[in-house]
Amino acid sequence: MRRSKGVKSAGNYFMVTLILLVVGAASAGAECLEGDCVIGRGTYTFDDGAKYIGQFRNGVPEGDGQMILPGGETYIGGFVGGKYNGSGVYTTADGSKYVGAFKDDLYEGQGTYTAKDGSRYTGAFARGEFHGKGTLIYPNGARYVGDFVKGVRQGRGVHTTPDGAKYEGNFKNDVREGQGRLTNPDGSSYTGEFKDGVPHGQGTGITADGKNWTGRWEKGEFKGE
C-alpha cells in the first residue's frame, strides 16, 4: 500500500510553531493588560496580536497558561521557559487537535492527534512526529497498529481495512516490505516476502477455493511452477 494521504497530511501538522517569548523586551503594541507579567499571574498581549494568559516567572510564561495565536491556533497547558512543556492541548485554526505531552514546543511522549480529515493517531511521539508504538485510524475506517519511525509506518504492524482485508508483517517507508501475511475478504491469502507493497520473492498464495501456489512471485504475480 502506498503512502496514505491520511498519514502524509497528518504529518504536515506535527511541528508546532516555535514561540520565543521575551516579555521584558516589549515593542509597540505589546503590553501587560492585567496582573503581574514578571513573576505571578497575568495577561500579556504581543505586538503581532498573540495573547498569553497564565503564570509568569522572570518575565516569561512558566507554569500553567493559555496562548492564543493570531491565526486562530490555541495552546492550553504547561510552559517552561516560555515554551510548551508538559501536558497540553494544541488546536489549529482548521480544527486539528493534539492532546498529550510536549517538550520545547513539540509533541513529545504519549498523545493523541486528530487531523481535520478525521484521521486519528494515538501513541508515542518524538520531536513532533509519530515515533514508536501507536494506533492510526484512517478517515475510511482502516486501522494500523504497530511501529512508526519519523511519521511513517516502519517495523512490525497490523493493517486492517473496513472490507475485512488484513496484513500482518513488516513495513518500510510506509509500505509493506519484507515478511508478512495478507488475508483477503474472500478468504484467499498470501504469506511470504513483500516489496513495494505487493508479493515479491518467495511466498505461498492460497486461493479462496483452497488452491496452493508456492514459489517465486514478482510484482504481485506468481512466476513459479
ChimeraX attribute file (.defattr): number of C-alpha atoms within 10 A of each C-alpha:
attribute: neighborCount
match mode: 1-to-1
recipient: residues
	/A:1	12
	/A:2	10
	/A:3	13
	/A:4	14
	/A:5	13
	/A:6	19
	/A:7	21
	/A:8	13
	/A:9	14
	/A:10	23
	/A:11	17
	/A:12	11
	/A:13	17
	/A:14	19
	/A:15	13
	/A:16	16
	/A:17	10
	/A:18	12
	/A:19	13
	/A:20	11
	/A:21	16
	/A:22	14
	/A:23	21
	/A:24	12
	/A:25	8
	/A:26	14
	/A:27	11
	/A:28	8
	/A:29	10
	/A:30	17
	/A:31	17
	/A:32	17
	/A:33	13
	/A:34	11
	/A:35	15
	/A:36	17
	/A:37	25
	/A:38	17
	/A:39	15
	/A:40	16
	/A:41	20
	/A:42	19
	/A:43	20
	/A:44	22
	/A:45	19
	/A:46	20
	/A:47	12
	/A:48	12
	/A:49	12
	/A:50	17
	/A:51	20
	/A:52	23
	/A:53	21
	/A:54	23
	/A:55	24
	/A:56	27
	/A:57	17
	/A:58	14
	/A:59	19
	/A:60	21
	/A:61	32
	/A:62	22
	/A:63	20
	/A:64	20
	/A:65	21
	/A:66	22
	/A:67	23
	/A:68	17
	/A:69	18
	/A:70	13
	/A:71	11
	/A:72	12
	/A:73	18
	/A:74	19
	/A:75	20
	/A:76	20
	/A:77	21
	/A:78	24
	/A:79	27
	/A:80	18
	/A:81	18
	/A:82	22
	/A:83	20
	/A:84	32
	/A:85	22
	/A:86	20
	/A:87	20
	/A:88	21
	/A:89	20
	/A:90	22
	/A:91	18
	/A:92	18
	/A:93	13
	/A:94	12
	/A:95	14
	/A:96	19
	/A:97	20
	/A:98	23
	/A:99	20
	/A:100	21
	/A:101	23
	/A:102	29
	/A:103	19
	/A:104	18
	/A:105	22
	/A:106	21
	/A:107	31
	/A:108	22
	/A:109	20
	/A:110	20
	/A:111	21
	/A:112	22
	/A:113	26
	/A:114	19
	/A:115	24
	/A:116	17
	/A:117	16
	/A:118	16
	/A:119	22
	/A:120	22
	/A:121	23
	/A:122	20
	/A:123	21
	/A:124	23
	/A:125	29
	/A:126	19
	/A:127	18
	/A:128	21
	/A:129	22
	/A:130	33
	/A:131	22
	/A:132	20
	/A:133	19
	/A:134	21
	/A:135	21
	/A:136	25
	/A:137	21
	/A:138	20
	/A:139	15
	/A:140	12
	/A:141	13
	/A:142	17
	/A:143	19
	/A:144	20
	/A:145	20
	/A:146	21
	/A:147	23
	/A:148	27
	/A:149	18
	/A:150	16
	/A:151	22
	/A:152	21
	/A:153	29
	/A:154	21
	/A:155	20
	/A:156	19
	/A:157	21
	/A:158	19
	/A:159	20
	/A:160	18
	/A:161	17
	/A:162	11
	/A:163	11
	/A:164	12
	/A:165	17
	/A:166	19
	/A:167	20
	/A:168	20
	/A:169	21
	/A:170	23
	/A:171	27
	/A:172	18
	/A:173	17
	/A:174	22
	/A:175	20
	/A:176	30
	/A:177	22
	/A:178	21
	/A:179	20
	/A:180	21
	/A:181	21
	/A:182	22
	/A:183	18
	/A:184	16
	/A:185	13
	/A:186	12
	/A:187	13
	/A:188	17
	/A:189	20
	/A:190	22
	/A:191	20
	/A:192	21
	/A:193	24
	/A:194	28
	/A:195	18
	/A:196	18
	/A:197	19
	/A:198	20
	/A:199	29
	/A:200	22
	/A:201	20
	/A:202	18
	/A:203	20
	/A:204	19
	/A:205	22
	/A:206	16
	/A:207	14
	/A:208	13
	/A:209	9
	/A:210	11
	/A:211	10
	/A:212	14
	/A:213	17
	/A:214	18
	/A:215	15
	/A:216	18
	/A:217	22
	/A:218	16
	/A:219	14
	/A:220	14
	/A:221	11
	/A:222	19
	/A:223	15
	/A:224	11
	/A:225	7
